[in-house]
Amino acid sequence: MAKKPPQQPEDIFDELLQDLMNALGTDLVSVVLFGSAAAGRYVKGRSDMNFLIMTAEGAQRTTSRLLPFVSKWSPAGVAPPLVMTPDYLAASTDVFPIEFLVMAANHKTLHGEDPLASLTLEPAHLRLQLERELKGKVTALRTRLLGSGGDARALTELSREALPAFVAFFQAYLELTTGGFPSDPSRVLDAATQAGLNVEAFQKLGQVRAGILKPSPPELVALWEEGIAELDEISHQVDKLQV
């Protein structure tokens, strides 16, 4: 039977883990909660609960075995889990260092050993991915702004969807330049400003996303253009970083 969102993530852990054990048996190695729910920022009905599921090397048909789990728990706010083996994780840190950096900052191991505790993320890999992501986003944002046609709903949706990714980029920048970053996303932009980045447009876009600022469509387009210019400048700074 489909589940409803819990008051707190902890309310579902026992049943959720039992379902995973029933589905995967001895192929289940570890279960990790990551993201806002692991950091104490869960809001019932609004927050997704994100899980990393580590399976044994050579485990077969894990996707089909987990389909009933996803069907049951998706209505409760459990996002489709990330599923990987220890070898896959170890071999992917050079490809997705930003994702693993942010994941490791806010996580709780619910079953098995912590697969993120011993991760080694090379600064050179982090810098390369950050430069690539920033430059790609600059191009993609320009295209999406043009595609919006200046429509208010499309622009608001862009603000809602895009900003979390940029917070992760700023966290990666802070890791490279200061050796650490706030795990609370609401503090990242202030930390970036203190580190010398110009992120004023993103401060305002965060207020748009929160419903504090309500600019007109032309004003929102102009604000995103400022944000794109900021990202472009940051990408040049990242290109010059010596790590």
N, C-alpha and C positions, 0 to 999 in steps of 0.2 A: 504494500500500500504506500502511495506517495506520502511524503512527510511535509510538515509545515516548518517555517523558519523557527528556530529555537530562540528562547530569550537570550541565551548565551551559548557560544560554541561548545563549551564543556558539557552541556546538557545532552548532546548527541554522541559524544565520543565513544561510549561503551558499545552502543548498538551499531554505530558506523564501523568500528573496528571489527566487531563480530561478523558483520556482513562481508568485510574485506577478507577476513580469515576463511569464511565459508566459500567465498568465490575463488580465492587463490591458494588456499591451503599452505603447504610448505614453500610455495613459490613466493609468498609474501615475505619480504626482507625488512622493510622499514616503511613507516607512515609518518609524514611530516606535514604539519599545518604551517602555512606561510602567508605573509601579507598582513593586512589590517586586522584580521581576526586573531592572528597570533600576537599582535602588538597591543591588544586591549582596546582597539578602536572599532570593534564590531558594533553595527547598528542593525537591529532586527528589521528584516524586510528590505534593507537597502544594501547591506554588505554581502559580498560573496565570501564563501569560505573556500580557500584554495589549498589543495593537497598535492604533495609529491609522494608518489607511491613507487618504492623501489622493489623490483622483482628479481628473482634469482636468474643468473645467467642461464640461457637456454630455455626459459619458461615459454610455454607454447600457448597460443590463442588467448593471450591476456586481454585483448580488446573485447572479444566476444564474451569472455567470462565476466568482464566488468560492466557490460551493458545493463544488466538488471540493477546493479548498484547505482549507476548513473540515473536510470529512470526513476528509481525510488527516491534518491536524495536530491535531485535537481530542483524540485519544488521547494525544498528547504533552504535553498540558497547555496548548495554545494556545487561549485563549478566542476566541469569535467576535469578529472585529475591529470596531472603530468605523470606519465608512467615511463620509467626507464630502469636500466640495470646499472649496477655499480660501475662496470667497465664503460658503459656509454656515458655516464656522468663524468668519469675521470677523463675521457677522451674529448669532452665537449667544452671544457673550461676555456680553451683557447678560441673557441668559436662564439660562445655566448657569455663572456665574462661579466657583462653588465647585468644580465638577468640573474646570474648566480650570486653576484655581489649584493644585489638588492634582496634576493631571496634569503641569503644567509643573515642579513641584518635583522630580519623579523621572522623567526620561525620557532616552532616547538615540535620536538620529536615525540610522537604518541606511541610508537611501537618500534622496537628494534634499535639499532645503533643510529646515531646522528650521521647521516651521509654528508652533511655540509660542514661538519666541524673540522675536517682535515683538508678542505679544499685549498688549493694553492692557485691564486689568480695572478698571472704575470702582468705587471704594469704595462709592458709593451703591447700585450694583447688587448688590454683594457683601453689604452689610448687609440689603437687602430680601430677597434669597433666603435668607439665614441666618435671619432672623426667621420667614419663612414656613415653612422646613423644620423649625425647632425647634418651633413651635407645632403643626405638622402631626404631628410625631413624638410629642408629648405625648399627643395624642388617640389616635393609632394604637397607641401602647404600652399605654394603658389598655384599649383594646378587645382587644388581643391577650392581655394578662394575663388578662382575664375569659374570653376564649375558650379559654385553656389549661386552665381548670378545675383549676388547681393541679397538673397532671400534670408529673412530674419531667422526662420526655423533652422535652415541649413547651417547658418553661422553659429547659432547657439549650440547645435549638435556638435559642430566641430570643436567648440570650446569644451564641451563636456567630454568628448572622446579623447582628444589629443593631449590634454594637459598632464595626465598621469605619466605618460611616456617621457615627457620633458623633465618631470621631477626626477625620474631615474637617471636621465642624462646629467643633470646637475649634481646628483649624488656621485656619479662616476667621476665627474670633473673634480669634485671636492676630494674624493679618495686619492686621485692622482696628484693633486696640488697641495693638499693639507694633511693627507694621511688618514682622513676619517670624514664622516658626515653624519648629520642627524638622521636617525631612523624614522622619526616622525616627519612625514611629508610636509606638514604645515610649517615646519621650521627650516626647510631646505632652502627656500628662496632667500630668506634672511641671511642664512649662512653663506650662500653664493654671493650676495651683495657684500658681505664682510670680507669675502675672499677677493673682491675686486671686479666681479662680473656686473655688467649692466643688465639687469633682468626686470627693469621697471615695467615693461609691457606685460611680462608674465605675472607680475604681482597683480596688475589690474585684471588680466584675463582670469586669474584665480578668483577674483572678486566677482567677475561675471559668472563664472561657473557656480559660485556659491549663492548667486542671486542678489548680491549686495550692490553691484553695479548693473545698470540696465541701459547700455548705450543703444543708440539707433543703429540700424544696419550699416549705414555709411561710417559711423564712428567705430563700429566693431571691425569692419574691414580695415580701417586705418590702424586700429590697435593691433590686428594680426600682422599688418605690414611692418609695424614697429617690432613686433616679436620676431618676425622672419629676419629682419635686419640684425637684431640681437643675436639670433642663432648663427647667422652668417659670420658675424664677428667672432663669436665663441669658437666656431669651427676653425677659423684661422689661428686662434690662440692655441687650440688643441694640436693643430698641425705642427706648431713650433715647439711643443713641449718636449723636453729631454727627459726620458724615463729609463 
